[in-house]
Amino acid sequence: MKEVKNSQESSLTIRTMRAMVMEVPGQPLIEKTIPLPVPSTKQVLVKIIACGVCRTDLHIMDSELSQPKLPLIPGHEIVGTVVKLGDGVKKLKIGDLVGIPWLGFACGHCKYCKREQENLCENALFTGYTMDGGYAEYTAAFEDFCFSLPAMYGNPSGAPLLCAGLIGYRSYTMTGPNADKIGLYGFGAAAHILIQVALHQGKKIYAFTRDGDVDAQKFAKELGATWAGDSTVTPPELLDASIIFAPVGSLVPKALKDLDKGGSVICGGIHMSDIPSFPYELLWEERMIRSVANLTRKDGWDFIALAAQVPVKSETTLFPLEKANEALAAVRDGQVQGAVVLVM
């Protein structure tokens, strides 16, 4: 293993790190001092600058996503710098700025990988779920699943791009090139990033929030939304597509009702409450419902390049690492605009 040569924090002297650890689902994270990860073949050790707090982390802690690695360090919106190289690392070097997303590994040889659907890989590993993630001072990640980041994102504002941005972007690409009027249900971390991309490409955004959340509606309008209102309200015109970020199944028939002929409803979350029954007439006229399953690396490369062009700027509320439980509570309660980020 190649040791750090040009870092002030040499791996020869640093042996431990702070981390927030889930030992039992449903219980608060525990702050612990644990051994520094050792990167395996084709992995790098990354010193974490910041890690976003995602609703998926809550789904894991609430056992809505079953079978996590235990004990587990959550977190999959990681920005950091490479400080050690494992054997076989060829592209990254010490000092490189990288982002680490939810998809932590894909095998490359299963039927999904072979047809360019590595996000559905039968042997995938996921950062902060089946691999330790970013609620810590350091993490180990596979070189091929780290994204090189422009310097402008080498700070806490870059962290939300690694999941909220990527999932929003993949969902957005599924709306199709002819979708000009797009509804966003749930105006949080993903939506506040995606609206910047959509407006950059000449789209009109209609923002749907929790009932009575006038602050979120005001935030959406400040970012350029054509219209913003409660999720129960009918928008002023039929939409070409909608993306549902809120994990609320009852929004699916509502979004279909607001949709023009031939439009799509994209479910952008990894977990959603049950979808209630609805009349076929809401789906008729070639409307479509699709789900999104994390990301491919191509999504990441395309989105990061586009984000730098826009340029995308994320609104963040920062918490120190040891306040991760408070940060998760803020996400659960919808207490903040934009994204919540842990800083190390």
Residue pairs with C-beta under 8 A, 6 or more apart in sequence:
1 38
1 39
1 84
1 85
1 86
1 87
2 84
2 85
2 89
2 94
3 10
3 11
3 12
3 84
4 10
4 11
4 12
4 83
4 84
4 94
5 94
6 94
6 95
7 47
7 83
7 94
7 95
9 47
9 83
11 36
11 45
11 83
11 84
14 36
15 35
15 36
16 33
16 34
16 35
16 36
17 33
17 34
17 35
17 36
17 37
17 136
17 137
17 138
18 31
18 32
18 33
18 136
18 137
18 321
18 322
19 31
19 32
19 33
19 34
19 73
19 132
19 135
19 136
19 137
20 29
20 30
20 31
20 32
20 73
20 74
20 135
20 136
20 321
20 322
20 324
20 325
21 29
21 30
21 31
21 32
21 34
21 71
21 72
21 73
21 135
22 29
22 30
22 60
22 61
22 68
22 70
22 71
22 72
22 73
22 74
23 30
23 70
23 71
24 70
25 60
25 61
25 62
25 63
25 68
25 70
26 61
26 62
26 63
28 325
29 61
29 74
29 135
29 324
29 325
29 328
31 321
31 322
36 45
36 138
37 45
37 132
37 138
37 139
37 140
38 45
38 140
39 45
39 84
39 85
39 86
39 140
40 86
40 140
41 86
41 87
41 88
42 86
42 87
42 88
42 89
42 142
42 143
42 144
43 86
43 89
43 140
43 141
43 142
43 143
44 82
44 84
44 85
44 86
44 89
44 92
44 98
44 140
44 141
44 143
44 146
45 82
45 83
45 84
45 85
45 86
45 138
45 139
45 140
46 78
46 80
46 81
46 82
46 83
46 98
46 100
46 138
46 139
46 140
46 141
46 146
47 80
47 81
47 82
47 83
47 137
47 138
48 78
48 79
48 80
48 134
48 136
48 137
48 138
48 139
48 344
49 79
49 80
49 81
49 154
49 155
49 156
49 343
49 344
50 78
50 79
50 80
50 155
50 156
50 158
50 159
50 318
50 341
50 342
50 343
50 344
51 75
51 76
51 77
51 78
51 79
51 133
51 134
51 135
51 159
51 341
51 342
51 344
52 75
52 77
52 78
52 159
52 160
52 162
52 163
52 164
52 189
52 339
52 340
52 341
52 342
53 75
53 77
53 319
53 324
53 327
53 328
53 330
53 331
53 339
53 340
53 341
53 342
54 76
54 77
54 163
54 164
54 189
54 331
55 188
55 247
55 269
55 331
56 65
56 76
56 102
56 128
56 129
56 163
56 269
56 270
56 271
57 74
57 75
57 76
57 128
57 328
57 331
58 328
58 331
58 332
59 65
59 247
59 270
59 271
60 68
60 72
60 74
60 128
60 129
61 74
61 328
64 271
65 129
65 270
65 271
67 130
68 129
68 130
69 129
69 130
69 131
69 132
72 128
72 129
72 132
72 133
73 128
73 132
73 133
73 134
73 135
73 136
73 139
74 128
74 129
74 133
74 134
74 135
75 127
75 128
75 133
75 134
75 135
75 136
75 342
76 100
76 101
76 102
76 104
76 126
76 127
76 128
76 129
76 133
76 134
76 162
76 163
77 101
77 134
77 159
77 160
77 161
77 162
77 163
77 164
77 341
78 99
78 100
78 101
78 127
78 133
78 134
78 139
78 141
78 159
78 162
79 97
79 98
79 99
79 149
79 153
79 154
79 155
79 156
79 158
79 159
79 162
80 97
80 98
80 100
80 134
80 138
80 139
81 95
81 96
81 97
81 98
81 154
82 92
82 93
82 94
82 95
82 96
82 98
82 146
83 94
83 138
84 94
85 92
85 93
85 94
86 140
86 143
89 143
90 143
91 143
91 144
92 98
92 143
92 146
92 148
96 148
97 148
97 149
97 150
97 151
97 153
97 154
98 141
98 146
98 147
98 148
98 149
99 146
99 147
99 149
99 153
99 158
99 159
99 161
99 162
99 300
99 304
100 127
100 133
100 134
100 139
100 141
100 145
100 146
100 147
100 162
101 127
101 145
101 147
101 162
101 163
101 166
101 294
101 295
101 300
102 126
102 127
102 128
102 129
102 162
102 163
102 166
102 294
102 295
103 118
103 119
103 124
103 126
103 127
103 145
103 294
103 295
103 296
103 297
104 124
104 125
104 126
104 127
104 130
104 131
104 141
104 142
104 145
105 123
105 124
105 125
105 131
105 142
105 145
106 113
106 118
106 119
106 121
106 123
106 124
106 145
107 113
107 121
107 122
107 123
107 124
108 118
110 121
110 122
110 123
111 122
112 118
112 119
112 120
112 121
112 122
113 121
116 296
116 298
117 296
118 124
118 296
118 297
119 293
119 294
119 295
119 296
119 299
120 293
125 131
126 294
127 133
127 134
127 139
127 141
128 134
128 135
131 141
132 139
132 140
133 139
134 342
135 321
135 324
135 342
136 321
136 344
137 321
137 344
144 297
145 297
147 162
147 297
147 300
147 301
147 304
149 158
149 304
150 304
150 308
152 158
152 308
152 311
153 161
153 304
153 307
153 308
156 316
156 318
156 341
156 343
157 313
157 314
157 316
157 341
158 314
159 314
159 316
159 339
159 341
160 189
160 193
160 314
160 316
160 338
160 339
160 341
161 193
161 303
161 304
161 307
161 312
161 314
164 188
164 189
164 190
164 193
164 314
164 339
165 190
165 193
165 194
165 303
165 307
165 312
165 314
166 295
166 299
166 300
166 303
167 190
167 268
167 292
167 294
167 295
168 190
168 191
168 193
168 194
168 197
168 243
168 245
168 268
169 194
169 197
169 299
169 302
169 303
169 306
170 268
170 292
170 294
170 295
170 296
170 299
171 190
171 194
171 243
171 245
171 266
171 268
171 292
172 182
172 194
172 197
172 198
172 243
173 299
174 264
174 266
174 290
174 292
175 182
175 240
175 241
175 243
175 264
175 266
176 240
176 241
176 264
178 240
179 203
179 240
179 241
179 263
179 264
180 202
180 203
180 204
180 240
181 203
181 204
181 206
181 226
181 237
181 238
181 239
181 240
181 241
181 260
182 198
182 203
182 204
182 205
182 206
182 239
182 240
182 241
182 242
182 243
183 205
183 206
183 207
183 208
183 235
183 239
183 241
183 242
183 243
183 255
183 258
184 191
184 194
184 195
184 205
184 206
184 207
184 208
184 220
184 242
184 243
184 245
185 208
185 231
185 242
185 243
185 244
185 245
185 246
185 248
185 251
185 254
185 255
186 208
186 209
186 231
186 244
186 245
186 246
186 248
187 207
187 208
187 209
187 216
187 217
187 219
187 220
187 228
187 245
188 216
188 245
188 334
188 338
188 339
189 314
189 338
189 339
189 340
190 245
190 268
191 207
191 220
191 243
191 245
192 219
192 220
192 223
192 314
192 315
192 337
192 338
192 339
193 307
193 312
193 314
193 339
194 243
195 205
195 207
195 220
195 223
195 224
195 225
196 223
196 224
196 310
196 312
196 313
197 306
197 307
197 310
197 312
198 205
199 205
199 223
199 224
200 309
200 310
204 226
205 220
205 224
205 225
205 226
206 225
206 226
206 227
206 228
206 235
206 239
207 216
207 217
207 220
207 221
207 225
207 227
207 228
207 229
208 228
208 229
208 230
208 231
208 233
208 235
208 251
209 216
209 217
209 220
209 228
209 229
209 230
209 231
210 216
210 230
210 231
210 246
210 334
211 230
211 231
211 232
212 230
213 230
213 334
215 337
216 228
216 334
216 337
217 228
217 229
218 228
219 315
219 337
219 338
220 228
221 228
227 235
227 236
229 235
231 246
231 248
231 251
231 254
232 254
234 257
234 258
235 258
238 258
238 259
238 260
238 263
239 258
239 259
239 260
239 263
240 259
240 260
240 263
241 259
241 263
241 264
241 265
241 266
242 255
242 258
242 259
242 263
242 264
242 265
242 266
243 265
243 266
243 268
244 251
244 252
244 255
244 265
244 266
244 267
244 268
244 269
244 272
245 268
245 269
246 269
247 269
247 271
247 272
247 273
248 272
248 273
249 272
249 273
249 274
249 275
249 276
250 273
250 275
250 276
252 265
252 267
252 275
252 278
252 289
253 275
253 276
253 278
253 282
255 265
256 265
256 278
256 282
256 283
256 287
256 289
257 282
259 265
259 287
261 285
261 286
261 287
262 285
262 286
262 287
263 287
263 288
264 287
264 288
264 289
264 290
265 287
265 288
265 289
265 290
266 290
266 291
266 292
267 289
267 290
267 291
267 292
268 292
269 292
270 293
270 294
283 289
306 312
314 338
314 339
315 337
315 338
315 339
316 338
316 339
316 340
316 341
317 330
317 336
317 337
317 338
317 339
317 340
317 341
318 341
318 342
318 343
319 326
319 327
319 330
319 340
319 341
319 342
319 343
320 342
320 343
321 342
321 343
321 344
323 342
324 342
327 340
327 342
329 335
330 336
330 340
331 340
